[in-house]
Amino acid sequence: MSKKNIVIAVLVVLVVVGVGFWMKKQNAESMYSIVYLTTKEVYVGKLTTFPDLQLSDGYILNTVPDATDPKKTNFQLTPMSEALWAPEKGIHLVKDNVVFYGALSDNSSIAKTLAEKGK
C-alpha cells in the first residue's frame, strides 16, 4: 500500500469515528436521564458523559408529604433553575459520587410529566 492510500484510510476511519461520536452525543442530548448520587440526591436531566459527566436542563427529584395523608409521600420535580444554588447552564458530576445513571423510558412517570411540561 502506498502512503497516499494509508493516509486516505486513516482519514476515512477518523471521519467515521467522529460522525459516530457526534450522532451519539446528539441522541444523548435529546433524552432525559436519571442520576442517583451517594448523597441520596436524585437528579433528572440531559446527561452527557464525555469528556465528563454533565447534567443540563435538570430537575431535582424530591419527596414531599402527601397533603391528604401525612403517612404517605409524593414525588416532586423541581427545576434546578429554581434551586437556591441554581446553576447557569448545568452541573458537572464527580463520577465517584454517582451510584448509577440511566436513560429514562418514554413510559416512565417522570418522562410523562416532563412531556406535559413541554420539555
SULKARA-V881117 format. One record per residue. N is the residue number from 1. RES is the residue in three letters. SS is DSSP state (@ for helix, = for strand, . for the rest). BURIAL is 1 if it has 9 or more other C-alpha atoms within 8 Angstrom, else 0. Layout:
# SULKARA-V881117
((N;RES;SS;BURIAL) (N;RES;SS;BURIAL))
This chain:
# SULKARA-V881117
((1;MET;.;0) (2;SER;.;0) (3;LYS;@;0) (4;LYS;@;0) (5;ASN;@;0) (6;ILE;@;1) (7;VAL;@;0) (8;ILE;@;0) (9;ALA;@;0) (10;VAL;@;0) (11;LEU;@;0) (12;VAL;@;0) (13;VAL;@;0) (14;LEU;@;0) (15;VAL;@;0) (16;VAL;@;0) (17;VAL;@;0) (18;GLY;@;0) (19;VAL;@;0) (20;GLY;@;0) (21;PHE;@;0) (22;TRP;@;0) (23;MET;@;0) (24;LYS;@;0) (25;LYS;@;1) (26;GLN;@;0) (27;ASN;@;0) (28;ALA;@;1) (29;GLU;@;1) (30;SER;@;0) (31;MET;.;1) (32;TYR;.;1) (33;SER;=;1) (34;ILE;=;1) (35;VAL;=;1) (36;TYR;=;1) (37;LEU;=;1) (38;THR;.;0) (39;THR;.;0) (40;LYS;.;0) (41;GLU;.;1) (42;VAL;=;1) (43;TYR;=;1) (44;VAL;=;1) (45;GLY;=;1) (46;LYS;=;1) (47;LEU;=;1) (48;THR;=;1) (49;THR;.;0) (50;PHE;.;0) (51;PRO;.;0) (52;ASP;.;0) (53;LEU;=;1) (54;GLN;=;1) (55;LEU;=;1) (56;SER;=;1) (57;ASP;=;1) (58;GLY;=;1) (59;TYR;=;1) (60;ILE;=;1) (61;LEU;=;1) (62;ASN;=;1) (63;THR;=;0) (64;VAL;=;0) (65;PRO;=;1) (66;ASP;.;1) (67;ALA;.;0) (68;THR;.;0) (69;ASP;.;0) (70;PRO;.;0) (71;LYS;.;0) (72;LYS;.;0) (73;THR;=;1) (74;ASN;=;0) (75;PHE;=;0) (76;GLN;=;0) (77;LEU;=;0) (78;THR;=;1) (79;PRO;=;1) (80;MET;@;1) (81;SER;@;0) (82;GLU;@;0) (83;ALA;.;0) (84;LEU;.;0) (85;TRP;.;0) (86;ALA;.;0) (87;PRO;.;0) (88;GLU;.;0) (89;LYS;.;0) (90;GLY;=;1) (91;ILE;=;0) (92;HIS;=;0) (93;LEU;=;1) (94;VAL;.;0) (95;LYS;@;0) (96;ASP;@;0) (97;ASN;@;1) (98;VAL;=;1) (99;VAL;=;1) (100;PHE;=;0) (101;TYR;=;1) (102;GLY;=;0) (103;ALA;=;0) (104;LEU;.;1) (105;SER;.;0) (106;ASP;.;0) (107;ASN;.;0) (108;SER;.;0) (109;SER;@;0) (110;ILE;@;0) (111;ALA;@;1) (112;LYS;@;1) (113;THR;@;0) (114;LEU;@;1) (115;ALA;@;0) (116;GLU;@;0) (117;LYS;.;0) (118;GLY;.;0) (119;LYS;.;0))
